Amino acid sequence: MAIAAPYNSTLTDGTVPNIPYNGLLGVQLVDGITYIRTFEGEIIFSYVVTDLIEVLNLFNTRVTNIGYDGNYT
């Protein structure tokens, strides 16, 4: 899953990016994002995500790369 938003993730004198666990890159999702996994046309897994922490709680999920170009994270 790739997520991008106009958000400054720079943390002054920080060793980790300034990415909050609640919301997705500073955006609060009221209705969330529905993640659905299907196999041969059948839904085998469905999950509604409203915060980054919920994404990270999915099986074997981790942040593997981040970037900030002065506008988007």
Backbone as CSV, one residue per row, in Angstrom:
resi,resn,N_x,N_y,N_z,CA_x,CA_y,CA_z,C_x,C_y,C_z
1,MET,0.847,-1.160,0.000,0.000,0.000,0.000,0.896,1.228,0.000
2,ALA,0.632,2.152,-0.857,1.380,3.411,-0.892,0.424,4.545,-0.529
3,ILE,0.873,5.418,0.363,0.051,6.534,0.830,0.876,7.807,0.696
4,ALA,0.286,8.858,0.119,0.969,10.150,0.008,-0.020,11.260,0.332
5,ALA,0.482,12.329,0.951,-0.370,13.469,1.294,0.509,14.698,1.441
6,PRO,-0.076,15.897,1.262,0.681,17.117,1.528,0.906,17.250,3.029
7,TYR,2.039,16.751,3.492,2.326,16.698,4.922,3.827,16.804,5.118
8,ASN,4.269,17.642,6.056,5.691,17.800,6.347,6.075,16.816,7.444
9,SER,6.874,15.809,7.072,7.270,14.779,8.040,8.616,15.065,8.693
10,THR,9.170,16.260,8.450,10.462,16.615,9.019,10.331,16.864,10.521
11,LEU,11.202,16.234,11.285,11.246,16.439,12.730,12.627,17.006,13.052
12,THR,12.677,18.245,13.503,13.942,18.906,13.788,14.758,18.094,14.787
13,ASP,16.019,17.827,14.431,16.938,17.052,15.266,16.396,15.669,15.624
14,GLY,15.524,15.131,14.762,14.928,13.828,15.030,15.649,12.704,14.305
15,THR,15.523,11.515,14.823,16.107,10.341,14.177,15.044,9.496,13.486
16,VAL,13.781,9.856,13.671,12.675,9.179,13.007,11.795,10.246,12.352
17,PRO,11.020,9.884,11.321,10.141,10.867,10.684,8.974,11.253,11.599
18,ASN,8.469,12.440,11.410,7.346,12.951,12.204,6.035,12.506,11.552
19,ILE,5.744,11.214,11.665,4.515,10.667,11.094,3.627,10.210,12.250
20,PRO,2.471,10.867,12.436,1.600,10.508,13.555,0.913,9.164,13.324
21,TYR,0.611,8.468,14.400,-0.064,7.178,14.318,-1.565,7.330,14.087
22,ASN,-2.122,8.493,14.471,-3.552,8.698,14.297,-3.806,9.486,13.013
23,GLY,-4.752,9.041,12.221,-4.998,9.613,10.905,-3.962,9.083,9.927
24,LEU,-4.020,9.555,8.714,-3.040,9.187,7.694,-2.376,10.453,7.185
25,LEU,-1.151,10.682,7.635,-0.349,11.847,7.242,-1.096,13.153,7.465
26,GLY,-1.668,13.284,8.649,-2.341,14.517,9.019,-3.781,14.628,8.565
27,VAL,-4.290,13.604,7.889,-5.672,13.606,7.413,-6.491,12.674,8.298
28,GLN,-7.569,13.195,8.879,-8.474,12.371,9.671,-9.524,11.776,8.728
29,LEU,-9.633,10.469,8.688,-10.579,9.789,7.809,-11.814,9.394,8.602
30,VAL,-12.912,10.064,8.352,-14.149,9.795,9.079,-14.698,8.421,8.688
31,ASP,-14.782,8.151,7.392,-15.332,6.879,6.916,-14.263,5.821,6.685
32,GLY,-13.003,6.226,6.628,-11.904,5.295,6.459,-11.718,4.812,5.028
33,ILE,-10.781,3.894,4.885,-10.480,3.239,3.614,-10.753,1.756,3.826
34,THR,-11.534,1.170,2.944,-11.821,-0.255,3.061,-10.804,-1.044,2.249
35,TYR,-10.093,-1.938,2.937,-9.140,-2.838,2.303,-9.832,-4.192,2.176
36,ILE,-9.898,-4.728,0.953,-10.541,-6.019,0.725,-9.580,-6.914,-0.034
37,ARG,-9.372,-8.112,0.465,-8.559,-9.110,-0.229,-9.501,-10.188,-0.764
38,THR,-9.366,-10.466,-2.062,-10.202,-11.488,-2.675,-9.334,-12.601,-3.248
39,PHE,-9.925,-13.778,-3.361,-9.264,-14.920,-3.979,-10.304,-15.646,-4.808
40,GLU,-10.026,-15.729,-6.098,-10.941,-16.375,-7.043,-12.349,-15.800,-6.928
41,GLY,-12.429,-14.470,-6.815,-13.706,-13.780,-6.773,-14.413,-13.787,-5.435
42,GLU,-13.844,-14.418,-4.430,-14.463,-14.485,-3.114,-13.690,-13.605,-2.128
43,ILE,-14.400,-12.804,-1.357,-13.768,-11.966,-0.337,-13.280,-12.856,0.793
44,ILE,-11.972,-12.820,1.056,-11.419,-13.630,2.140,-11.005,-12.786,3.340
45,PHE,-10.926,-11.450,3.141,-10.532,-10.568,4.237,-10.998,-9.167,3.910
46,SER,-11.574,-8.474,4.886,-12.023,-7.099,4.711,-11.699,-6.331,5.982
47,TYR,-11.213,-5.088,5.823,-10.768,-4.303,6.967,-10.941,-2.822,6.652
48,VAL,-11.483,-2.051,7.579,-11.626,-0.603,7.398,-10.517,0.084,8.180
49,VAL,-9.765,0.950,7.503,-8.626,1.644,8.084,-8.956,3.127,8.230
50,THR,-8.778,3.669,9.440,-8.968,5.109,9.645,-7.705,5.786,10.163
51,ASP,-6.738,4.996,10.643,-5.504,5.540,11.203,-4.311,4.716,10.731
52,LEU,-3.135,5.324,10.732,-1.913,4.625,10.364,-1.667,3.424,11.273
53,ILE,-1.963,3.551,12.547,-1.728,2.448,13.482,-2.546,1.219,13.086
54,GLU,-3.719,1.422,12.502,-4.526,0.296,12.040,-3.880,-0.391,10.832
55,VAL,-3.240,0.374,9.973,-2.506,-0.212,8.847,-1.367,-1.055,9.389
56,LEU,-0.633,-0.522,10.367,0.515,-1.236,10.927,0.114,-2.460,11.739
57,ASN,-1.131,-2.529,12.180,-1.609,-3.693,12.921,-2.005,-4.853,12.012
58,LEU,-2.042,-4.626,10.701,-2.321,-5.724,9.779,-1.149,-6.698,9.806
59,PHE,-1.384,-7.917,9.409,-0.380,-8.979,9.462,0.930,-8.600,8.788
60,ASN,2.033,-8.715,9.527,3.392,-8.506,9.007,3.571,-7.183,8.269
61,THR,2.894,-6.137,8.704,2.980,-4.841,8.047,4.034,-3.987,8.720
62,ARG,4.775,-3.233,7.929,5.766,-2.308,8.473,6.001,-1.189,7.470
63,VAL,6.481,-0.070,7.958,6.869,1.041,7.091,8.275,0.714,6.591
64,THR,8.424,0.555,5.288,9.718,0.162,4.734,10.459,1.326,4.105
65,ASN,9.761,2.404,3.792,10.416,3.527,3.146,9.538,4.766,3.304
66,ILE,10.153,5.905,3.520,9.402,7.163,3.551,10.231,8.222,2.854
67,GLY,9.574,9.265,2.468,10.276,10.377,1.843,9.469,11.649,1.979
68,TYR,10.128,12.760,1.838,9.465,14.075,1.876,10.154,14.948,0.865
69,ASP,9.399,15.495,-0.095,9.987,16.293,-1.170,9.798,17.791,-0.970
70,GLY,9.426,18.213,0.237,9.156,19.622,0.506,7.688,19.944,0.426
71,ASN,6.911,19.048,-0.141,5.462,19.200,-0.230,4.705,17.974,0.251
72,TYR,5.147,16.823,-0.195,4.421,15.576,0.085,5.287,14.584,0.841
73,THR,4.647,13.820,1.731,5.300,12.730,2.431,4.758,11.433,1.858
